[in-house]
Amino acid sequence: MSYEQLSNEERFSLDIRRTFLLGTYMNEWGMPESRIVLSKTERNVHVEIYYFPATSQSEISRFVTVGLSQAARPSGEQVAAEWMLALPSDLGGVGVERVNIYLADIITHHIENAPDSDIPRVMKSSTLAPTEWNATALLIDELRGEKEALELIHIGQETVPLLWVIPITPDEADLILEQGIEEFDTHVDSSDYSIIDPQRP
């Protein structure tokens, strides 16, 4: 559904949401460099993905959504959360367009197939991930490594969680599914590699 196809009320709601969310993101990460828009004409789905590149102050690049929280699943239930994907400055050896394609694919898959936004949620290894990455599985969990103010963003009377989308290796996915998120946290703490590096072994 393009922005122009939305009703006046839907446009107004999206504009308000974008103002709050994007303002919060920019306050933390500066100006975004680009934006892509995902839309689905038959349902109320209009999701924007903003790219915040690494800066001299931070070597972390971020891709973050606006509007995912209002996207409707086939059941009619809203996703009720926004997502943030953090990567090293080189994006794991791929370009911005490739990351956007990957994120768009997993957003679409999540909207269509996940029954809810309960976390932690693991998606096993998928061919959707860039071939340059070893981290071909995915974890959706509570936000970490960012300011506390980003964890829950207030939009009027509504509170929207910002969830962390983390590419993980197939072995890490198995670890979480078999032994729980706490074992994964222990593994991350003892690793010599950054959790945001999708090329880690």
C-alpha positions in Angstrom: 0.0 0.0 0.0 1.6 3.2 -1.1 1.4 6.3 1.2 -1.0 7.9 -1.3 -3.4 4.9 -1.0 -3.7 5.3 2.8 -6.8 7.1 4.2 -6.3 10.5 5.7 -6.6 9.0 9.2 -4.0 6.4 8.4 -1.6 8.9 6.9 -2.0 11.1 9.9 -1.3 8.2 12.3 1.8 7.2 10.3 3.1 10.8 10.2 2.7 11.1 14.0 4.4 7.7 14.5 7.3 8.6 12.2 7.8 11.9 14.0 8.2 10.3 17.4 10.2 7.3 16.2 12.5 9.0 13.8 13.1 11.9 16.2 14.1 9.4 18.9 16.5 7.5 16.5 18.1 10.7 15.1 18.6 12.0 18.7 20.8 8.9 19.3 22.4 8.2 15.9 22.3 11.4 13.8 20.9 11.7 10.3 19.9 8.6 8.4 21.5 8.2 5.0 18.7 6.4 3.2 15.2 4.9 3.4 13.3 2.2 1.7 9.5 1.5 1.9 7.8 -1.8 2.1 4.0 -1.9 1.4 1.3 -4.5 1.0 -1.8 -3.3 -0.8 -4.3 -5.8 0.5 -3.5 -5.2 4.2 -2.5 -2.2 6.4 1.2 -2.7 5.9 3.5 0.3 5.4 7.0 -0.2 6.8 9.9 2.2 6.3 13.5 1.0 6.9 16.1 3.8 7.7 19.8 3.3 7.4 22.0 5.1 9.9 25.7 4.6 8.8 28.6 4.3 11.2 30.2 7.6 12.2 33.5 8.8 13.6 31.9 8.5 17.1 30.5 5.0 16.5 31.7 2.1 14.3 28.2 0.6 14.3 25.8 0.9 11.4 22.1 0.5 12.1 19.0 -0.3 10.1 15.7 0.5 11.9 12.0 0.4 11.1 9.2 2.9 11.3 5.7 1.6 11.0 6.4 -2.1 11.6 4.5 -1.8 14.9 1.3 -1.0 13.0 1.6 -3.7 10.4 -1.2 -6.3 10.6 -0.6 -10.0 10.5 -3.0 -12.3 8.6 -4.9 -12.7 11.9 -5.4 -8.9 12.1 -3.2 -8.6 15.1 -0.6 -5.8 14.9 3.1 -6.6 15.1 3.3 -4.0 17.9 7.1 -3.6 17.8 9.8 -1.9 15.8 13.1 -3.5 14.8 16.8 -2.5 14.9 19.6 -4.4 13.1 23.1 -3.4 14.1 26.1 -4.3 12.0 29.8 -3.3 11.8 30.7 -0.4 9.5 31.5 -2.7 6.6 28.0 -4.3 6.9 29.6 -7.8 7.0 31.1 -7.4 3.5 27.9 -6.5 1.7 26.3 -3.2 0.5 23.4 -1.3 2.0 21.0 -2.5 -0.7 21.7 -6.2 0.1 21.1 -5.6 3.8 17.8 -3.8 3.0 16.7 -6.8 0.8 17.5 -9.2 3.6 15.7 -7.1 6.3 12.7 -6.6 4.0 12.5 -10.4 3.4 12.6 -11.3 7.1 10.1 -8.5 8.0 7.7 -9.9 5.4 8.3 -13.5 6.6 7.7 -12.4 10.2 4.5 -10.5 9.5 3.1 -13.4 7.5 4.2 -16.4 9.6 5.0 -15.4 13.2 1.9 -15.6 15.5 3.1 -12.8 17.7 6.1 -10.6 18.7 7.0 -12.6 21.8 10.8 -12.8 22.4 13.3 -14.3 22.3 12.4 -15.7 18.8 14.8 -17.7 16.7 14.7 -18.2 12.9 16.9 -21.1 11.8 19.5 -20.8 9.1 18.0 -19.3 5.9 19.0 -18.7 2.3 17.6 -15.2 2.7 20.8 -14.2 4.5 23.7 -12.8 2.4 26.1 -15.5 1.3 29.0 -13.5 2.6 27.7 -14.0 6.2 28.3 -17.0 8.5 25.4 -15.7 10.7 22.6 -17.0 8.5 20.1 -17.7 11.3 18.3 -14.9 13.3 17.5 -13.9 16.8 14.9 -11.3 17.7 15.3 -10.2 21.3 15.2 -7.3 23.7 17.4 -4.4 22.8 21.0 -4.4 24.1 24.0 -2.2 23.8 21.8 0.9 23.3 20.5 3.6 25.6 17.7 2.5 27.9 15.4 5.2 26.4 15.3 3.3 23.1 14.0 0.1 24.6 10.4 1.4 25.0 9.4 4.5 22.9 6.4 6.5 23.9 4.0 7.6 21.1 1.2 9.5 22.8 -0.5 6.9 25.1 1.2 4.0 23.3 4.5 2.4 24.2 6.3 0.7 21.4 9.3 -1.7 22.1 12.3 -1.5 19.9 13.5 -5.1 19.4 17.0 -6.2 18.4 17.4 -8.2 15.3 20.6 -10.2 15.5 22.1 -12.4 12.8 23.4 -15.5 14.5 25.2 -18.6 13.3 23.3 -22.0 12.9 25.2 -23.3 15.9 24.2 -20.3 18.0 20.5 -20.9 16.9 20.8 -24.5 18.1 22.3 -23.4 21.4 19.4 -21.1 22.1 16.7 -23.6 21.0 18.3 -26.4 23.1 19.7 -24.6 26.1 18.1 -21.2 26.3 19.0 -17.6 25.8 21.1 -17.5 29.0 23.6 -20.0 27.5 23.7 -17.8 24.4 24.5 -14.8 26.5 27.3 -16.7 28.2 28.7 -17.8 24.8 28.6 -14.1 23.6 30.4 -12.9 26.7 33.2 -15.4 26.3 33.6 -14.9 22.5 36.5 -13.1 20.9 34.1 -11.9 18.2 31.6 -9.0 18.2 28.0 -10.1 18.4 27.1 -7.7 15.6 29.7 -9.2 13.2 27.8 -11.5 10.8 31.0 -12.9 9.5 32.1 -14.4 12.8 32.8 -18.1 12.8 
